[in-house]
Amino acid sequence: MPRKIFTRILLGVPAAAAALTLVACTGGGIQRPSAEELSAGISQILTNVGQEGVYTEEQIGCFAEKFLVAQLPDQDLASLAAGRDQQSSESVKALVTTTMQEATVTCTAQ
């Protein structure tokens, strides 16, 4: 069972330095989600872990844009857009963590 890194990170470090991890699902033929869909999924995950309101809508939209330009598989992006907190592999988990750490710094400084 994949570790729930997203929850641990948000609860274990200050919100400004939190690192989101994305999720993945199985199956083929998944379409790449839009920035709006990713924003909705990120918001849902934040709500699920009691972090609603920590980031602005603009910051969450910025996070979504950063994930879209990262080299994440469509299935992982689709799972994030669905609001699920799981990773498909260790390599994806590492990429997601790094991407979110960088996005948090960039997007919250605006």
Buried (B, 14 or more C-beta within 10 A) or exposed (E): EBEBBBBBBBEEEEBEEBBBBBBBBEEEEBEBBEBEBBBBBBBBBBEBBEBEEBBEEEBBBBBBBBBBEBEBBBBBBBBBBBBBBBBBEEEBBEBBBEBBBEBBEBBBEE
